[in-house]
C-alpha cells in the first residue's frame, strides 16, 4: 500500500525534505550565510568534529562557530553529501549518513571523511539535532 498516508509515502517525503534541507545547509556554508544556517539547526543541536572530537553544543554555539569559520582568511568550505537517509516510522526523526569534504576557496581538498546526522521534524521543518564526523583524509 503506498497512498498519501502510508509508511512509504512518509519515508519518501522525509527523505526528500531532508535532502532539500541538506542542500540548503550546504549552500549556506558555501555562501557564508549565517541567517540561512540558523533555521536548519535544532535548539539543542550538537556537532562532534571529525579530527579532535571537539563538541559544539547548542544552537547559539554552532552559529558562533560558523561565524568564526566564515571570518577566517583561509576558511574551508564544507559540503555534506548524503548517501542514505532512514526515517523512523514511529517518531519524527531520521538518520542521514554520507560523505563530507572541506575545500579551500580555490577548490583544493584539505579534508574529507564520513558523517552521520540525526534530524528531527519540528512542526513542518526537519532540523539537524546532532552531527558526528570522522576524518579519513
C-alpha positions in Angstrom: 0.0 0.0 0.0 1.5 3.4 -1.0 -1.1 6.1 -0.6 -0.5 9.5 0.9 -0.9 8.2 4.5 1.2 5.1 4.1 4.6 4.4 5.6 6.4 4.5 2.2 4.9 8.0 1.4 6.1 9.3 4.8 9.6 7.8 4.3 9.9 9.3 0.7 8.6 12.7 1.9 11.1 12.7 4.8 14.0 11.6 2.7 13.3 14.3 0.1 12.7 17.0 2.7 16.0 16.2 4.5 17.9 16.2 1.2 16.5 19.6 0.4 17.4 20.9 3.8 20.9 19.5 3.5 21.3 21.2 0.1 20.2 24.5 1.8 22.7 23.9 4.6 25.5 23.2 2.0 24.6 26.4 0.1 24.6 28.4 3.3 28.1 27.1 4.2 29.4 27.9 0.7 27.9 31.4 0.8 28.9 32.0 4.5 25.2 32.7 5.2 24.6 32.6 9.0 21.0 33.7 8.5 20.3 30.5 6.5 22.1 28.2 8.8 20.2 29.1 12.0 16.8 27.8 11.0 18.2 24.4 10.0 19.8 23.8 13.4 17.6 22.5 16.3 17.8 24.5 19.5 19.8 21.7 21.2 21.9 20.8 18.1 25.2 19.0 18.8 28.2 18.7 16.5 31.2 16.4 17.2 34.1 17.4 15.0 35.9 14.8 12.9 39.6 15.2 13.9 39.7 16.2 17.5 36.2 15.2 18.6 35.5 18.7 19.9 31.9 19.1 20.9 29.9 22.1 19.9 26.7 22.0 21.8 23.7 24.2 21.3 22.3 26.3 18.5 24.0 29.5 19.6 27.4 27.8 20.0 27.2 26.4 16.5 26.2 29.6 14.9 29.1 31.3 16.7 31.5 28.6 15.5 30.3 29.1 11.9 30.7 32.9 12.3 34.3 32.4 13.3 34.9 29.9 10.5 33.4 32.3 7.9 35.7 35.2 9.2 38.9 33.2 8.8 41.0 34.4 5.8 41.8 30.8 4.7 38.4 29.3 5.6 37.3 25.9 4.4 34.1 25.4 2.6 32.4 22.2 3.8 30.0 20.1 1.9 28.0 17.1 3.2 26.8 14.6 0.6 24.1 12.3 1.8 24.3 8.6 0.8 21.3 7.4 2.7 18.5 8.7 4.9 16.5 6.4 7.2 13.3 7.9 8.5 11.6 6.4 11.7 8.1 5.1 11.3 7.3 5.7 14.9 8.9 9.1 15.8 9.6 12.3 13.8 13.3 11.5 13.5 15.7 10.4 10.8 19.3 9.4 10.4 21.4 10.6 7.5 24.7 9.0 6.5 27.1 10.3 4.0 30.5 11.8 3.0 31.9 15.2 3.7 34.6 17.3 2.2 36.4 20.6 3.2 37.9 22.6 0.3 39.6 25.9 0.0 38.1 28.8 -1.9 40.1 27.7 -4.9 38.7 24.1 -4.6 41.7 22.4 -3.2 40.5 19.5 -1.0 42.1 19.7 2.5 40.0 17.2 4.4 37.2 14.6 3.9 35.5 11.7 5.6 32.2 10.3 6.6 29.4 11.6 8.8 26.1 10.8 10.4 23.4 13.3 11.2 20.2 12.9 13.3 17.3 15.0 12.1 14.1 15.8 13.9 10.9 17.2 12.4 9.8 20.1 14.5 6.5 21.4 13.2 6.7 21.3 9.5 10.5 21.6 9.3 13.3 19.0 9.5 16.1 20.3 11.7 19.6 18.9 12.5 19.7 17.6 16.0 23.2 16.0 16.0 26.1 15.5 13.6 29.2 13.4 14.1 32.1 13.4 11.7 35.0 11.1 11.0 38.1 12.5 9.2 39.5 10.0 6.8 41.8 12.2 4.6 
